[in-house]
């Protein structure tokens, strides 16, 4: 019975990866880069890479996680990890100016991983990435929720805001996924 239910779900659920280009459906979009008119083609940026997507805020108690997210990115990027940040004011803790948000990210915390422009990450107004991630797992309940998306888009795993980027379950999941 369980085998039949599994087959039924597999037939009814949409694929999580676009087989034609190796892009996870959740990341098959273009977004504007933080404090810039340039765009980030997320499909091209994340193709065949393990991707960590994080909703961020500049005035949150979790904002210091930027330091460890950057360290995580530096430690594993050569092995195939990409981190992408999405500032959001959905929880009323993001600065009003993208230039101020960029200063917190790039200057205060030395972020070098891609940061998207400020956008909504929950509810009906959520950007397409977070609509897909929320549908696959759960919508963010606060800032600094983390979503680990397998290189082929076959798995999306959610980690709550309190999950530390380094030295815990998230980093272990990253190491495990990169070693497959």
C-alpha positions as CSV (number, residue, x, y, z in Angstrom):
1,X,0.0,0.0,0.0
2,X,2.8,2.5,0.9
3,X,4.5,1.8,-2.4
4,X,1.3,2.7,-4.3
5,X,0.8,5.8,-2.3
6,X,4.4,6.8,-3.0
7,X,3.9,6.3,-6.7
8,X,0.6,8.3,-6.6
9,X,2.3,11.2,-4.9
10,X,5.2,11.1,-7.3
11,X,2.8,11.3,-10.2
12,X,0.8,14.1,-8.7
13,X,3.6,16.3,-7.5
14,X,5.3,18.7,-9.9
15,X,9.0,18.0,-10.5
16,X,11.3,20.1,-8.3
17,X,13.9,20.4,-11.0
18,X,13.8,21.5,-14.6
19,X,15.6,18.5,-16.2
20,X,16.3,20.5,-19.4
21,X,18.7,22.9,-17.7
22,X,19.6,21.3,-14.4
23,X,17.9,24.1,-12.5
24,X,15.7,23.6,-9.4
25,X,12.2,25.0,-10.1
26,X,12.3,27.0,-6.9
27,X,15.4,28.9,-8.2
28,X,14.3,29.2,-11.9
29,X,13.9,33.0,-11.8
30,X,15.7,36.3,-12.0
31,X,15.8,38.8,-9.1
32,X,17.3,42.2,-8.7
33,X,20.6,42.3,-6.9
34,X,20.6,44.3,-3.5
35,X,21.2,48.0,-4.0
36,X,21.7,47.6,-7.7
37,X,20.0,47.7,-11.1
38,X,21.8,44.4,-12.0
39,X,19.9,41.2,-11.9
40,X,20.8,37.7,-10.5
41,X,19.9,34.8,-12.8
42,X,19.3,32.3,-9.9
43,X,19.1,29.4,-12.3
44,X,22.5,30.1,-13.8
45,X,24.0,31.1,-10.4
46,X,22.8,27.9,-8.7
47,X,23.0,25.3,-11.5
48,X,24.5,22.1,-10.3
49,X,25.3,23.6,-6.9
50,X,24.0,22.9,-3.4
51,X,22.1,26.1,-2.6
52,X,21.4,27.7,0.8
53,X,18.7,30.3,0.6
54,X,18.2,32.6,3.6
55,X,15.7,35.3,4.4
56,X,17.6,38.1,6.2
57,X,17.0,41.3,8.1
58,X,19.5,44.0,9.2
59,X,18.0,44.8,12.6
60,X,17.2,41.3,13.9
61,X,18.7,39.5,16.9
62,X,19.9,36.9,14.3
63,X,21.6,39.5,12.1
64,X,25.1,38.4,13.4
65,X,24.5,35.1,11.6
66,X,25.7,36.9,8.5
67,X,29.2,36.4,9.8
68,X,28.8,32.6,10.1
69,X,26.8,32.4,6.8
70,X,29.8,34.1,5.1
71,X,32.2,31.7,6.8
72,X,30.1,28.8,5.7
73,X,30.1,30.1,2.1
74,X,33.9,30.6,2.1
75,X,34.5,27.1,3.6
76,X,32.3,25.2,1.1
77,X,32.0,27.2,-2.1
78,X,34.8,25.5,-3.8
79,X,33.0,22.2,-3.1
80,X,29.8,23.5,-4.7
81,X,27.9,25.5,-2.1
82,X,26.2,28.8,-3.0
83,X,24.5,31.0,-0.4
84,X,21.8,33.5,-1.5
85,X,20.4,36.1,0.9
86,X,16.9,37.7,0.6
87,X,16.4,40.7,2.8
88,X,12.8,41.2,3.8
89,X,10.9,43.5,6.0
90,X,8.0,41.0,6.5
91,X,8.9,40.9,10.2
92,X,9.5,44.6,10.5
93,X,13.3,44.4,11.1
94,X,14.8,45.5,7.8
95,X,16.1,49.0,7.1
96,X,14.0,51.2,4.9
97,X,16.9,52.0,2.5
98,X,18.5,49.3,0.4
99,X,21.8,51.3,0.6
100,X,21.6,50.9,4.4
101,X,20.8,47.2,4.1
102,X,23.7,46.8,1.7
103,X,26.0,48.6,4.1
104,X,25.0,46.2,6.9
105,X,25.6,43.1,4.7
106,X,28.7,44.1,2.7
107,X,30.5,46.5,5.0
108,X,29.5,45.5,8.6
109,X,29.6,41.7,8.0
110,X,31.7,41.3,4.9
111,X,29.1,39.4,2.9
112,X,30.4,38.3,-0.5
113,X,27.6,35.8,-1.3
114,X,24.8,37.0,-3.6
115,X,22.2,39.2,-2.0
116,X,18.8,39.9,-3.7
117,X,16.9,43.1,-3.4
118,X,14.5,43.5,-0.5
119,X,11.3,41.6,-1.1
120,X,8.5,39.8,0.7
121,X,9.2,36.2,1.7
122,X,5.8,35.1,3.2
123,X,2.2,35.2,2.3
124,X,0.6,36.1,-1.0
125,X,3.2,38.8,-1.8
126,X,6.2,36.4,-1.3
127,X,8.7,36.5,-4.1
128,X,8.6,33.4,-6.4
129,X,11.6,31.7,-4.7
130,X,9.9,31.8,-1.3
131,X,6.6,30.9,-2.7
132,X,8.2,27.7,-4.0
133,X,10.3,27.0,-0.9
134,X,7.3,27.6,1.4
135,X,5.1,25.3,-0.6
136,X,7.8,22.6,-0.5
137,X,8.5,22.9,3.2
138,X,7.1,25.8,5.2
139,X,7.1,29.6,4.9
140,X,9.5,31.5,7.1
141,X,8.2,32.2,10.6
142,X,10.9,34.8,11.3
143,X,14.1,36.2,9.8
144,X,17.1,33.9,9.0
145,X,15.2,30.8,8.0
146,X,17.4,28.7,5.9
147,X,16.5,26.4,3.0
148,X,19.0,23.9,1.7
149,X,18.2,23.0,-2.0
150,X,20.0,20.0,-3.5
151,X,22.0,20.7,-6.7
152,X,19.4,18.8,-8.7
153,X,16.5,20.3,-6.9
154,X,15.4,16.9,-5.6
155,X,15.4,17.9,-2.0
156,X,14.6,21.1,-0.1
157,X,15.2,21.1,3.6
158,X,14.1,23.9,6.0
159,X,16.1,25.1,9.0
160,X,14.5,27.6,11.4
161,X,16.0,30.9,12.3
162,X,17.7,29.6,15.5
163,X,19.7,27.0,13.5
164,X,23.3,28.2,13.7
165,X,25.0,28.3,10.3
166,X,28.2,26.7,11.7
167,X,28.9,23.7,13.9
168,X,25.4,22.2,14.0
169,X,22.8,20.3,12.0
170,X,22.8,22.8,9.1
171,X,26.5,22.5,8.5
172,X,26.3,18.7,8.9
173,X,23.6,18.6,6.2
174,X,25.7,20.7,3.9
175,X,28.7,18.4,4.3
176,X,26.6,15.4,3.8
177,X,25.0,16.7,0.6
178,X,28.3,17.8,-0.8
179,X,29.8,14.4,-0.1
180,X,27.1,12.5,-2.1
